[in-house]
């Protein structure tokens, strides 16, 4: 593949993973202070804010990653046989993760500037886990079903199940910490996404 084609491929996938997801991510973050309140929070309240509200950005950031290939009208413009599709998916995931890290980090700086007290880097790592787990559930469902809409639905179901503590599954990673089970689930989700997502596109 020519160097110019690599540039076009990178540009198009950057648009998918970052440009199209930045606006909904910013909208969620702008609304958080009005819904939850982000001034003068102690560490427990700050953790609750990150878990309940900021973690929602994982839905618009990760769930639509496979959407172009699920639309046959534009799939051929993205997918090329000369470049492994799984590598493209990994590239999008890396870009989405970078957007996640930056979004949460700058929001944490905003919270600290408004009198909140919490360990910024510890909570950053944990909030990233919450965001990627929530978004990963939806993206995995999207990869399996071939439907981005199903991915959104599953993500919201997972969110409400965790918030209501149904079946004892509460999304309290930021306040309680990351354990081995969280890491196993995260690895399994994104392994399935790359494996099944790549196969589904190749079969098309």
C-alpha positions in Angstrom: 0.0 0.0 0.0 1.4 3.4 -1.0 2.3 5.9 1.8 -0.6 8.2 0.7 -3.0 5.4 1.2 -1.8 4.8 4.7 -2.4 8.5 5.4 -5.9 8.3 4.0 -6.6 5.2 6.0 -5.3 6.8 9.2 -7.3 10.0 8.5 -10.6 8.2 7.9 -10.2 5.9 10.9 -9.2 8.9 13.1 -12.4 10.6 12.0 -14.4 7.5 13.0 -12.7 7.0 16.4 -12.2 10.6 17.5 -13.8 13.3 15.4 -17.3 11.9 15.3 -17.3 11.0 19.0 -15.8 14.1 20.5 -18.9 16.2 20.4 -21.2 13.8 22.2 -18.5 13.2 24.7 -18.2 16.9 25.4 -21.9 17.2 25.7 -22.0 14.6 28.4 -19.1 16.2 30.3 -20.7 19.7 30.0 -24.0 18.3 31.4 -22.4 16.5 34.4 -22.0 19.6 36.6 -25.7 20.4 36.1 -26.9 16.9 36.8 -24.6 15.8 39.6 -22.7 18.8 40.9 -18.9 18.9 40.8 -17.9 21.5 43.4 -16.2 20.9 46.8 -16.7 17.1 46.6 -14.8 14.8 49.0 -13.0 11.7 47.6 -16.1 9.4 47.9 -18.4 11.9 46.2 -15.9 12.6 43.5 -15.6 8.8 42.9 -19.4 8.6 42.7 -19.4 11.4 40.1 -16.8 9.6 38.0 -18.6 6.3 38.2 -22.2 7.4 37.7 -21.8 10.2 35.2 -18.3 10.5 33.6 -18.2 6.8 32.8 -21.1 7.4 30.4 -18.7 8.8 27.8 -17.7 5.2 27.1 -21.0 4.7 25.2 -20.5 7.3 22.5 -16.7 6.8 22.3 -16.6 3.0 22.0 -19.9 1.6 20.8 -19.9 3.2 17.2 -16.4 2.0 16.4 -17.6 -0.8 14.1 -20.5 1.1 12.6 -19.0 1.9 9.2 -18.4 -1.7 8.4 -22.0 -2.5 9.4 -23.2 0.0 6.7 -22.7 -1.7 3.3 -23.0 1.6 1.5 -19.7 2.9 2.9 -17.9 -0.3 4.0 -15.8 -0.5 0.8 -14.4 3.0 1.4 -12.9 1.9 4.7 -12.0 -1.7 4.3 -9.1 -2.8 2.1 -7.8 -6.3 1.5 -4.3 -4.9 1.5 -4.5 -3.9 5.2 -5.7 -6.3 7.9 -9.1 -5.1 9.3 -8.2 -6.3 12.8 -5.3 -3.8 12.8 -7.8 -1.1 11.8 -10.0 -2.0 14.7 -7.1 -1.9 17.1 -6.1 1.5 15.8 -9.6 2.8 16.4 -9.6 1.3 19.9 -6.3 3.0 20.6 -7.6 6.4 19.4 -10.8 5.9 21.4 -8.8 5.1 24.5 -6.6 8.2 24.1 -9.8 10.3 23.8 -11.1 8.7 26.9 -7.9 9.4 28.9 -7.8 13.0 27.8 -11.5 13.6 28.4 -11.4 12.2 31.9 -8.1 13.8 32.8 -9.3 17.3 31.8 -12.6 16.8 33.6 -10.7 15.8 36.8 -8.7 19.0 36.5 -12.0 20.9 36.2 -13.2 19.1 39.4 -10.0 19.9 41.3 -10.2 23.5 40.2 -13.7 23.6 41.8 -12.6 22.5 45.2 -12.9 18.7 44.9 -10.4 16.6 46.8 -9.3 13.2 45.4 -6.3 11.3 44.1 -6.3 12.4 40.5 -4.1 9.6 38.9 -5.6 6.8 40.9 -9.1 7.9 40.0 -8.1 8.5 36.4 -7.0 4.9 36.0 -10.2 3.6 37.7 -12.5 5.9 35.7 -10.9 4.7 32.5 -11.7 1.2 33.5 -15.3 2.1 34.2 -15.6 3.9 30.8 -13.9 1.1 28.8 -16.0 -1.6 30.5 -19.3 0.2 29.9 -18.4 1.0 26.3 -16.8 -2.4 25.7 -20.0 -4.2 26.7 -21.9 -2.3 24.0 -19.1 -2.6 21.4 -18.9 -6.3 22.0 -22.7 -6.7 21.5 -22.3 -4.6 18.3 -19.6 -6.9 17.0 -21.6 -10.0 17.8 -25.0 -8.8 16.5 -23.7 -6.6 13.6 -25.9 -3.8 15.0 -24.6 -0.6 16.6 -28.2 0.0 17.9 -28.0 -3.2 19.8 -24.6 -2.1 21.2 -26.1 1.1 22.5 -29.0 -0.8 24.0 -26.7 -3.3 25.8 -24.5 -0.4 27.1 -27.5 1.4 28.6 -28.8 -1.9 30.1 -25.4 -2.5 31.7 -25.3 1.0 33.0 -28.8 0.8 34.7 -28.1 -2.7 36.0 -24.9 -1.4 37.7 -26.5 1.7 39.0 -29.5 -0.1 40.5 -27.1 -2.8 41.9 -29.2 -5.6 40.3 -27.8 -9.1 40.9 -25.2 -7.5 43.2 -23.3 -5.9 40.2 -22.5 -2.3 41.2 -20.2 -0.1 39.1 -18.1 1.1 42.1 -14.7 0.6 40.6 -13.5 4.2 41.2 -14.4 4.1 44.9 -13.5 0.5 45.6 -10.6 -0.2 43.1 -9.9 -2.4 40.2 -9.6 -6.2 40.8 -8.5 -9.1 38.7 -12.0 -9.9 37.6 -12.4 -6.4 36.1 -9.2 -6.9 34.1 -10.2 -10.3 32.9 -13.6 -9.0 31.7 -12.0 -6.1 30.0 -9.5 -8.3 28.2 -12.2 -10.7 27.2 -14.5 -8.0 25.9 -11.9 -6.4 23.6 -10.5 -9.7 22.5 -13.9 -10.7 21.3 -14.4 -7.3 19.7 -11.2 -7.6 17.6 -11.7 -11.3 16.8 -15.4 -11.2 15.9 -15.4 -7.7 14.5 -12.6 -8.5 12.1 -14.2 -11.8 11.0 -17.6 -10.2 10.4 -16.1 -7.6 8.1 -14.0 -10.1 6.3 -17.0 -12.2 5.7 -18.8 -9.3 4.1 
